[in-house]
Amino acid sequence: MKRKIYFNTVTRERRAAIVENGHVVELMVERPTENRIVGNVYIGRVVNVLPGMQAAFIDIGRDKNGFLYRDDLLSFYLSEEEEEIKKQRNISEFVTKGQELLVQVTKEGFGTKGPRLSGVVSLPGKYSVYMPEGGYVGVSRRMGSDEERERWRATGEALLKDNEGMIIRTVCEGKDAVIIEHDLHFLRTSWQKVWKESKDKKAPALIHQGSGLIERMMLDFSLDQVDDIIIDNPDDYQTLKALLAPYADVDDKVHLYHDKENIFTAYGIDKELDKALRRQIWLKNGAYLIIDQTEALTVIDVNTGKFTGKTDLHDTVRKTNVEAAKEIARQLRLRDTSGIIIIDFIDMKREEDREYVLEAFKRGLKYDRTKTNVVGLTGLGLVELTRKKVRQSLQASLSKACPTCREQGTVLSDEAQAYKIERMIWEYRGMDQEAILVELPSSVSTVLAGIKGELLKQLEESVGFRIFLSPNKHMSEESYAIRYVGEVAEATKQLERLKKKA
């Protein structure tokens, strides 16, 4: 199987697509407006110590202070006193008000509670968890034998430096030690870069965000599992090469995309994503799928459509269902569909046909990284399965209920439309003209410009020309238009004309 990964990270919305055998099978999106902080590392300042609770409140620069229990303090964690004596100590013996601490968010804040923190920083990898100040090697208890656990413990101790620590995951069982070497190099390099860049920062300050898009993708796939990686951001290209430095063929597989056209458009990925938001999906043989999604249930109906077959009815139905099974497996990954899923294949009379199609469907799910449980055929001949929820579905991430048809359908969300227009504007970078004028829906204009126009100013600095936005409250949800490209003075005049028409 040929697998390629494409990164579109030059604009604020960062995207990654996995393409297997020429088909897009997964999309990951990272937006600056998403406010997840679990895994983030901060330089914080102690604002209050509560001996009665054995906890401290830490200012990390957010609306609510984080709280840190005594047992999660690095100084407590590294203390070499006997456990019974150490547990009698009060938190005030380990931390004082006004002190600066390195802390990591382990749990999001909820309601009136602030986020929970730990002073023991840990960076998760594919095969291990790296702790810059962990001081020990832990091995998963789920490994089958004491000999295997001891082998990995010895391997870990030989690889670590100074006071580093690591936890070796169950997935390492029976594998060669080289996988841990690559994992450790990746995580150590990431942390060293963070630490170097944070030395001049004053508390409170964010110094590391929980695994970013590139890091998460590269933790899921080693370079041995990928044929090519194409990325359009020069800085991220250098970061990617540094993270993958242990692989001898990194220069052959990692490529920088140079053209002005958006990388997802150039390689046909945007077309695939557009299809993934549709209710009806056509198959190559002329059959089609109907996919209806609710909050907890997804129903997929298979129809023969234009496919009439060449031999008999049984053959036509079987071929249609097999083709549908392969496409459904891909669509589940691409749409990131979760919850209960019901598939209504075309009715098959013969038991061997039903089993054949079910096996074809299971083979299609083989490369799905999300846990899926195929229950089997129900009494009504429907295939029933469940798929674990890992993140928002593609539809929830990129679309919203359509206000025109009273929420019977969906359209691109304001955020998705704003990022789409931003990518279009980005393709004009390096042009000789001074300005561009874009007419767009008012709600989308607000997202694109940002508070007091700050995001628009940043975009102008990046592309090197002025950007004029003409909000139009009467414009349809997914519409926008480039009204002028040229001199600033003329763009200003054109903008005034559009304002009078609006």
DOFIRO-35370 format. One record per residue (C-alpha): residue in three letters; y, z, x. Coordinates in steps of 0.5 Angstrom, whole numbers, padded with zeros to 4 digits, always signed. Each point is the difference from the previous one (the first is absolute). Layout:
AlaYZX/...
***
This chain:
Met+0000+0000+0000/Lys+0007-0002+0003/Arg+0005+0006-0002/Lys+0008-0001+0002/Ile+0005+0005-0001/Tyr+0007-0002-0002/Phe+0006+0005+0001/Asn+0007-0002-0003/Thr+0004+0006+0003/Val+0007-0003+0001/Thr+0003+0002-0006/Arg+0001+0007-0004/Glu-0006-0001-0004/Arg-0006+0000+0005/Arg-0007-0004-0002/Ala-0006-0001+0003/Ala-0006-0005-0003/Ile-0007+0000+0002/Val-0003-0007+0000/Glu-0007-0001+0000/Asn-0004-0007+0000/Gly+0007-0003-0002/His+0001+0004-0006/Val+0005+0006-0001/Val-0004+0006-0001/Glu+0005+0006+0001/Leu+0007+0001+0000/Met+0004+0007+0002/Val+0007+0001-0001/Glu+0005+0005+0003/Arg+0007+0001-0003/Pro+0006+0004+0003/Thr+0001+0003-0007/Glu-0007+0003+0000/Asn+0001+0007+0001/Arg-0007+0003+0003/Ile+0000+0005+0005/Val-0007+0003+0001/Gly-0001-0002+0008/Asn+0007+0000+0002/Val+0002+0004+0006/Tyr+0007+0004+0000/Ile+0004+0004+0005/Gly+0001+0005-0005/Arg+0004+0007+0001/Val-0002+0007-0003/Val+0005+0002-0005/Asn-0004+0006-0003/Val-0006+0004+0002/Leu-0004+0004-0005/Pro-0004+0005+0003/Gly-0003+0002-0007/Met-0002-0007-0001/Gln-0002-0001+0007/Ala+0004-0007-0001/Ala+0006-0003+0003/Phe+0005-0005-0004/Ile+0001-0006+0005/Asp+0006-0005-0001/Ile-0002-0007+0001/Gly+0006-0003-0003/Arg-0003-0001-0007/Asp+0003+0003-0006/Lys-0005+0005+0000/Asn-0002+0004+0006/Gly-0008+0000+0002/Phe-0004+0006+0001/Leu-0004+0002+0005/Tyr-0006+0005+0000/Arg-0001+0004+0006/Asp-0007-0002+0001/Asp+0003-0007+0001/Leu+0005+0001+0005/Leu-0002-0003+0007/Ser+0002+0006+0004/Phe-0005+0004-0005/Tyr-0005-0005+0001/Leu+0000+0000+0007/Ser+0000+0007+0001/Glu-0006+0002+0004/Glu-0001+0007-0003/Glu-0006+0002-0003/Glu+0000-0002-0007/Glu+0000+0007-0004/Ile+0006+0002+0005/Lys+0004-0006-0001/Lys-0001+0000-0008/Gln+0003+0007+0000/Arg+0007-0003+0003/Asn+0006-0001-0004/Ile+0003-0007+0000/Ser+0006+0003+0002/Glu-0003+0001+0007/Phe-0001-0008+0000/Val+0006-0003-0002/Thr+0007+0002-0001/Lys+0006-0002-0005/Gly+0004-0006+0003/Gln-0006-0002+0005/Glu-0001-0008+0000/Leu-0008-0002-0001/Leu-0004-0006+0000/Val-0003-0001-0007/Gln-0004-0005-0004/Val+0000+0000-0008/Thr-0007+0001-0003/Lys+0001+0000-0007/Glu+0006-0003-0004/Gly+0005+0005-0004/Phe-0001+0001-0007/Gly+0004+0003-0005/Thr+0005+0005+0003/Lys-0005+0001+0006/Gly+0002-0004+0006/Pro-0005-0003+0005/Arg-0006+0003+0003/Leu+0001+0000+0008/Ser-0005+0001+0006/Gly+0002+0001+0007/Val-0006-0003+0003/Val+0001-0008+0000/Ser-0005-0004-0002/Leu-0001-0008+0000/Pro-0006-0003-0004/Gly-0003-0006+0003/Lys-0006-0004-0002/Tyr-0005+0004+0004/Ser+0003+0006+0002/Val+0006+0005-0001/Tyr+0005+0001+0006/Met+0004+0006+0001/Pro+0005+0000+0005/Glu-0001+0008+0001/Gly-0006+0001-0003/Gly-0004+0003+0006/Tyr-0007-0001-0003/Val-0005-0005-0002/Gly-0003+0000-0007/Val-0006-0004-0002/Ser-0002-0002-0007/Arg-0005+0005-0003/Arg-0003-0006-0004/Met-0003-0003+0006/Gly-0007+0000+0000/Ser-0002+0004+0006/Asp+0002+0005+0005/Glu-0001-0004+0006/Glu+0004-0006-0003/Arg+0006+0005-0002/Glu-0001+0003+0008/Arg+0000-0007+0002/Trp+0007-0001-0003/Arg+0003+0006+0002/Ala-0001-0001+0007/Thr+0002-0007-0001/Gly+0007+0002-0003/Glu+0001+0006+0005/Ala-0001-0005+0006/Leu+0005-0005-0003/Leu+0006+0005-0002/Lys+0006+0002+0004/Asp+0003+0007+0001/Asn+0000+0004-0006/Glu-0001-0006-0005/Gly-0005+0001-0005/Met-0004-0005-0005/Ile-0005+0000-0006/Ile-0006-0005+0000/Arg-0001-0003-0007/Thr-0007-0001-0003/Val+0000-0008+0001/Cys-0001+0001+0007/Glu-0007+0002+0000/Gly-0005-0004+0004/Lys+0006-0005+0002/Asp+0002-0001+0008/Ala+0006+0005+0003/Val+0004-0006+0001/Ile+0003+0000-0007/Ile+0003+0007+0001/Glu+0003-0003+0006/His+0004-0005-0004/Asp+0001+0005-0005/Leu+0003+0005+0004/His+0004-0005+0004/Phe+0003-0003-0006/Leu+0002+0007-0003/Arg+0002+0003+0007/Thr+0005-0006+0001/Ser+0003+0001-0007/Trp+0001+0007+0001/Gln+0003-0001+0007/Lys+0005-0005-0002/Val+0002+0004-0006/Trp+0001+0006+0005/Lys+0004-0004+0005/Glu+0005-0002-0006/Ser+0001+0007-0003/Lys+0002+0003+0007/Asp+0008-0001-0002/Lys-0001+0002-0007/Lys+0003+0007-0003/Ala-0003+0004-0006/Pro-0001-0002-0006/Ala-0003-0007+0002/Leu-0005-0005-0002/Ile-0004-0002+0006/His-0006-0003-0002/Gln-0002-0003-0007/Gly-0007+0001-0002/Ser-0004-0007+0002/Gly+0004-0006-0001/Leu-0003-0006-0003/Ile-0002-0003+0007/Glu-0003+0006+0002/Arg-0004+0001-0006/Met-0002-0007+0000/Met-0002+0000+0007/Leu-0004+0007-0001/Asp-0004-0004-0006/Phe-0002-0006+0005/Ser-0001+0000+0007/Leu+0002-0006+0004/Asp-0008-0002+0000/Gln+0000-0001-0008/Val+0006-0005+0000/Asp+0001-0007+0002/Asp+0007+0000+0000/Ile+0006+0004-0001/Ile+0007-0003-0001/Ile+0006+0004-0001/Asp+0008-0002-0001/Asn+0003+0005+0003/Pro+0001+0000+0008/Asp+0001+0008+0000/Asp-0006+0001-0004/Tyr-0004-0005+0004/Gln+0001+0004+0007/Thr-0002+0006-0004/Leu-0006-0003-0002/Lys-0002-0003+0007/Ala+0001+0007+0003/Leu-0004+0003-0005/Leu-0006-0005+0001/Ala+0001+0000+0007/Pro-0007+0002+0001/Tyr-0003-0006-0002/Ala-0001-0006+0005/Asp+0001-0005-0005/Val+0007+0003-0003/Asp+0004-0006+0002/Asp-0005-0005-0003/Lys+0000+0003-0007/Val+0007+0003-0001/His+0006-0005-0001/Leu+0007+0000-0001/Tyr+0003-0004-0006/His+0006-0004+0002/Asp+0002-0005-0006/Lys+0006+0002-0005/Glu-0005-0001-0006/Asn-0003+0007-0003/Ile-0006+0001+0003/Phe-0004+0001-0006/Thr+0003-0006-0003/Ala-0002-0005+0006/Tyr-0007+0003+0000/Gly-0001-0001-0008/Ile+0000+0008-0001/Asp+0005+0000-0005/Lys-0003-0005-0005/Glu-0006+0004+0000/Leu+0004+0007-0001/Asp+0003-0004-0006/Lys-0007-0002-0003/Ala-0002+0007+0001/Leu+0005+0003-0005/Arg-0002-0005-0005/Arg-0005+0001-0006/Gln-0004-0006+0000/Ile-0003-0002+0007/Trp-0003-0007+0001/Leu-0007-0001+0004/Lys-0001-0006+0004/Asn-0005-0003-0005/Gly+0004+0000-0006/Ala-0002+0007-0003/Tyr+0005+0006+0000/Leu+0001+0007-0001/Ile+0004+0004-0004/Ile+0002+0007+0003/Asp+0003+0005-0005/Gln+0003+0007+0003/Thr+0001+0006-0003/Glu+0002+0007+0003/Ala-0007+0002+0001/Leu-0005-0006-0002/Thr+0000-0007+0002/Val-0004-0005-0004/Ile-0002-0007+0004/Asp-0002-0006-0005/Val-0004-0006+0003/Asn+0001-0007-0003/Thr-0003-0007+0001/Gly+0007-0003-0001/Lys-0001-0007+0002/Phe-0007+0001+0004/Thr-0005-0004-0004/Gly-0005+0000+0006/Lys-0005-0006+0002/Thr-0007+0003-0003/Asp-0001+0005-0005/Leu+0003+0005-0004/His-0003+0006+0004/Asp+0002-0004+0007/Thr+0007+0000-0002/Val+0000+0007-0003/Arg-0003+0003+0007/Lys+0005-0004+0004/Thr+0006+0002-0003/Asn-0002+0007+0000/Val-0002+0000+0007/Glu+0007-0004+0002/Ala+0004+0005-0005/Ala-0004+0006+0004/Lys+0003-0002+0007/Glu+0007-0001-0003/Ile+0000+0007-0004/Ala-0002+0004+0006/Arg+0006-0003+0004/Gln+0004+0001-0006/Leu-0001+0007+0000/Arg+0001+0001+0007/Leu+0007-0004+0000/Arg+0002+0003-0006/Asp-0002+0007+0002/Thr-0003+0001-0007/Ser-0003+0007-0001/Gly-0003+0004-0005/Ile-0005-0002-0005/Ile-0001-0008+0000/Ile-0004-0004-0005/Ile-0002-0007+0001/Asp-0003-0004-0005/Phe-0004-0006+0003/Ile-0002-0006-0004/Asp-0006+0002-0004/Met-0007-0001+0004/Lys-0006+0000-0003/Arg-0005+0001+0006/Glu-0001+0006+0003/Glu+0000-0003+0007/Asp+0007-0004-0001/Arg+0003+0007-0002/Glu-0003+0003+0007/Tyr+0002-0006+0004/Val+0007+0001-0003/Leu+0001+0007+0001/Glu-0003+0000+0007/Ala+0005-0006+0002/Phe+0006+0005-0003/Lys-0003+0006+0005/Arg+0000-0005+0006/Gly+0007-0002-0002/Leu+0002+0007+0000/Lys-0003+0001+0007/Tyr+0007+0000+0004/Asp+0004+0004-0005/Arg+0002+0006+0004/Thr+0002+0004-0007/Lys-0006+0004-0002/Thr-0003-0004-0006/Asn-0006+0002-0005/Val-0004-0005-0004/Val-0003+0003-0005/Gly-0004-0006-0003/Leu-0001-0004-0006/Thr+0002+0004-0007/Gly-0004-0001-0006/Leu+0005-0005-0002/Gly-0001-0004+0006/Leu+0006+0002+0003/Val+0001+0002+0008/Glu+0003+0007+0001/Leu+0003+0003+0006/Thr+0005+0004+0003/Arg+0005+0000+0006/Lys+0003+0005+0003/Lys+0008+0001-0001/Val+0003+0000+0007/Arg+0007-0003-0001/Gln+0004-0003-0005/Ser-0003-0007-0003/Leu+0003-0006+0002/Gln+0003-0001-0007/Ala+0003+0007+0000/Ser+0003-0001+0007/Leu+0003-0007-0002/Ser+0001-0001-0007/Lys+0003+0004-0006/Ala-0001-0001-0008/Cys+0004-0006-0002/Pro+0006+0002-0005/Thr+0000-0007-0003/Cys-0007+0000-0003/Arg+0001+0008-0002/Glu-0005+0002+0006/Gln-0006-0005-0002/Gly+0001-0003+0007/Thr+0003+0001+0007/Val+0005-0002+0004/Leu+0002+0001+0008/Ser+0003+0007+0000/Asp+0007+0001+0003/Glu-0002+0002+0006/Ala-0005-0006+0001/Gln+0005-0005-0002/Ala+0005+0003+0005/Tyr-0004+0000+0006/Lys-0002-0007-0002/Ile+0007-0002+0000/Glu+0001+0003+0007/Arg-0006-0004+0003/Met+0003-0006-0003/Ile+0007+0002+0003/Trp-0003+0001+0007/Glu-0003-0007+0000/Tyr+0007-0002+0001/Arg+0001+0004+0007/Gly+0003-0004+0005/Met+0004-0005-0004/Asp+0007-0002+0002/Gln+0003+0001-0007/Glu+0004+0007-0001/Ala-0002+0002-0007/Ile-0005+0000-0005/Leu+0001+0001-0008/Val-0006+0002-0004/Glu+0000+0001-0008/Leu-0005+0005-0002/Pro-0001+0005-0006/Ser+0004+0006+0000/Ser-0006+0005+0001/Val-0003-0004+0006/Ser+0007+0000+0003/Thr+0001+0008+0000/Val-0007+0000+0004/Leu+0002-0005+0005/Ala+0007+0003+0002/Gly-0002+0007+0000/Ile+0005+0006-0001/Lys+0007-0002+0001/Gly-0003-0007+0003/Glu-0003+0003+0006/Leu-0006-0004+0000/Leu+0003-0006-0001/Lys+0005+0001+0006/Gln-0007+0002+0004/Leu-0003-0007-0002/Glu+0007-0004+0002/Glu-0001+0003+0007/Ser-0007-0002+0001/Val+0001-0007-0003/Gly+0007-0001+0003/Phe+0004-0003-0006/Arg+0003+0003-0006/Ile-0004+0001-0006/Phe+0004+0000-0007/Leu-0004+0002-0006/Ser+0002-0002-0007/Pro-0003+0005-0005/Asn-0002-0004-0007/Lys-0002+0005-0006/His-0002-0006-0004/Met-0005-0003+0005/Ser-0007+0000-0001/Glu-0004+0005+0003/Glu-0003-0004+0006/Ser+0005-0005+0001/Tyr+0005-0001+0006/Ala+0004-0005+0003/Ile+0004-0002+0006/Arg+0006-0002-0002/Tyr+0004-0002+0006/Val-0001+0000+0008/Gly+0006-0001+0004/Glu+0006+0003+0002/Val+0002+0007-0002/Ala+0007-0002-0003/Glu-0004-0005-0005/Ala-0005+0005-0001/Thr+0005+0005-0003/Lys+0003-0005-0004/Gln-0007-0002-0003/Leu-0001+0007-0001/Glu+0006+0001-0004/Arg-0002-0006-0005/Leu-0007+0003-0001/Lys+0003+0006-0002/Lys+0005-0003-0005/Lys-0006-0003-0003/Ala-0005+0006+0000/
***
